[in-house]
Amino acid sequence: MLESFNFRVIWEYMPLFGHGILATAWISMISIIGAMLIGVMACMARLSHFKIFVVPAVVYIEAIRSTPLLAQLYFFYFGLPSMGIRMNEYQTGIMALCLNSGAYIAEILRAGVQSIPSGHIEAGSASGLNYLQRLRYIIMPQAIGITIPPLLGQAIVLVKDSALLSLISVVELTRAGQLMNSERFMPAEGFFTTALCYLILYHILKSLSTMWQKKLIYRPAV
């Protein structure tokens, strides 16, 4: 099969794919950070005892999780300008990825928080820690440590979902493959290279997360 591949053309388009993999990497990185911040805030709001925080958090999480990312992306890209809110393609794509993944991260963290033994939280209260201090020093560190595997899975999903940004003309990996196919009509070469680049990004992200997990969870004996 590889004998029919035109590697010369693939090499010719490598600068475009290089730009695409860098764009995918920084878009995903910013989106993961933004999604984590949104997820933490939504989780805290949903676990709050005040309805003024709980209701908006529940509405946000359920609305995002019950609708496809593509519909959300099109709403932000085509719907918001009609409401007078204008952003470029990159800003729109990053916002869609942040809000979409943030809802799933909120539920992952909520499951992690609810798995923490109540005695730990009670010990923090007995030590004089207020609610925010308990969140910072007791609840969130344990919740994030417990939920690293599903958080990694959500981060990988976000990287792959960034391919949808090609539909609003963001030049990332999938868009690079589309451009190569439209200019040379070589779908096998174009999208094989795209898939290979995503595979490289996946293994880099997996290696970094494994290192982070060991550093966060495992402690040397003293």
Long-range contacts (C-beta under 8 A, 24 or more apart in sequence): 4-188, 5-188, 5-189, 5-192, 6-186, 6-189, 9-180, 9-184, 9-186, 9-189, 10-189, 10-193, 13-176, 13-180, 13-190, 13-193, 16-176, 16-179, 16-180, 17-173, 17-176, 17-177, 17-193, 17-194, 17-197, 19-171, 19-176, 20-171, 20-172, 20-173, 20-174, 20-175, 20-176, 20-177, 20-194, 20-197, 21-173, 21-197, 21-200, 21-201, 23-170, 23-171, 23-172, 23-173, 24-159, 24-162, 24-172, 24-173, 24-197, 24-198, 24-201, 25-201, 27-90, 27-93, 27-94, 27-97, 27-162, 27-165, 27-170, 27-172, 28-97, 28-155, 28-158, 28-159, 28-162, 28-201, 30-94, 31-94, 31-97, 31-98, 31-101, 31-158, 31-162, 32-101, 32-155, 32-158, 34-94, 34-97, 34-98, 34-102, 35-97, 35-98, 35-99, 35-100, 35-101, 35-102, 35-105, 35-154, 35-158, 36-102, 36-105, 37-102, 38-98, 38-99, 38-102, 38-103, 38-105, 38-106, 39-101, 39-102, 39-103, 39-104, 39-105, 39-106, 39-108, 39-109, 40-105, 40-106, 40-109, 40-140, 42-102, 42-103, 42-105, 42-106, 43-105, 43-106, 43-107, 43-109, 43-110, 43-113, 44-135, 46-106, 46-110, 47-110, 47-113, 57-106, 60-99, 60-103, 61-103, 61-106, 61-107, 64-99, 64-100, 64-102, 64-103, 64-104, 65-103, 65-104, 65-107, 69-96, 69-97, 69-100, 69-161, 69-164, 70-164, 70-167, 72-96, 72-99, 72-100, 73-164, 73-165, 73-167, 73-168, 77-168, 89-165, 89-168, 89-169, 89-170, 90-170, 92-168, 93-162, 93-165, 93-168, 93-170, 97-158, 97-161, 97-162, 97-165, 100-158, 100-161, 101-154, 101-155, 101-157, 101-158, 101-161, 104-154, 104-157, 105-151, 105-154, 108-147, 108-150, 108-151, 108-154, 109-140, 109-143, 109-144, 109-147, 111-147, 112-142, 112-143, 112-144, 112-146, 112-147, 113-139, 113-140, 113-143, 115-143, 115-146, 116-142, 116-143, 116-146, 144-216, 145-216, 145-217, 148-209, 148-212, 148-213, 148-216, 148-217, 149-213, 152-205, 152-206, 152-209, 152-213, 155-205, 155-209, 156-202, 156-205, 156-206, 159-198, 159-201, 159-202, 159-205, 160-198, 163-198, 173-197, 173-198
